[in-house]
Amino acid sequence: MLDYRMNTFLTLCEKMNYTKTAEALHITQPAVTQQMRWLEEQYGCRLFLYQGKVLRLTEKGKVLHRLAQQMAANERSIREEMARTETEEIHLRIGATKTIGDYIIPPIMVGFLKEHPQYRLHMSVDNTERLLKRMENGELDFVMAEGFFDKERYDFTLYQKERFLGICGGECSLLGKQTTLWDTRKESLILRENGSGTRDILEELLKEHNFTVHSFAAVQEISNFNAIKELVAASLGITFLYEPVVRKELQEGKLFALDISDFQIYREFNYVYMQNRLFPDACRAFIAYAAAYKNDVFEKRERTEMKNREHGLFE
């Protein structure tokens, strides 16, 4: 059971105000102060300091906050597991970034629920930063993330690597030509909003080549993948997306991959979870199913590509 003083500490970290913490917990403000002093004496360090009139966590306070969040999440998992009967529904809370949430995970969920009808899946699609924050608060069991996150702060397991492509429409001036990443800046750029994993990847790549998204002829920010693809198909600009997002349109000839020299870019899609967190059997079951599903998809794709190549030889 989580010590009541640790619960007060977590609430104070959320509110960063002694009065509001006392009101939220229905105790007095001196009681909050006394409990924080007790924790500081136990651990031999200051946990909070005032900068002017603003309450801040110390570096040690930040460490304790992260560990206390893990303790609270583990306690919730234990309580849920102990309260659950063998025939009761099993709830699994998954966070996913947009590429994964829209194009990778839906068919996995379909197959998983057919095999495990007792499970109840709750999926939230958002950017990486907000999903990790929700996981820290115990609202999500794990996150499937594209792009960057602090690998020293979280545990993670690779799901797969996906290719990152430049994409254009049929009337784009770059279609059918080999170009460089630098030369693509002459085109209008259509991209996701700030905070998206897809945009983070692109901005990091551009930085490596000493320019930014603002170097392009024009920039359109669109949060919806389908809208981005429609605009690019109309040759109103180019974009950069993971291959699963545009695989169908590439096969149908509605969109085309840009031929950019030295641009074989692959990035990780990872399961991300809290360090020292109890990992429920429900999570393990889902991850195991997803791995089997991925292998089956890859095998089918390879067989299809082989047949297409064989067909091409005899045309």
Secondary structure as UniProt FT lines:
FT   HELIX           4..15
FT   HELIX           18..25
FT   HELIX           29..43
FT   STRAND          48..51
FT   TURN            52..53
FT   STRAND          54..57
FT   HELIX           59..83
FT   TURN            86..87
FT   STRAND          90..96
FT   HELIX           98..99
FT   HELIX           100..104
FT   HELIX           105..115
FT   TURN            117..118
FT   STRAND          119..125
FT   HELIX           128..136
FT   TURN            137..138
FT   STRAND          142..146
FT   TURN            151..153
FT   STRAND          154..168
FT   TURN            170..171
FT   TURN            173..176
FT   STRAND          178..179
FT   HELIX           182..186
FT   STRAND          188..191
FT   TURN            194..195
FT   HELIX           197..208
FT   TURN            209..210
FT   HELIX           213..215
FT   STRAND          218..221
FT   HELIX           225..233
FT   TURN            234..235
FT   STRAND          238..242
FT   HELIX           243..252
FT   STRAND          256..257
FT   STRAND          259..260
FT   TURN            261..262
FT   STRAND          265..274
FT   TURN            275..276
FT   HELIX           281..313
//
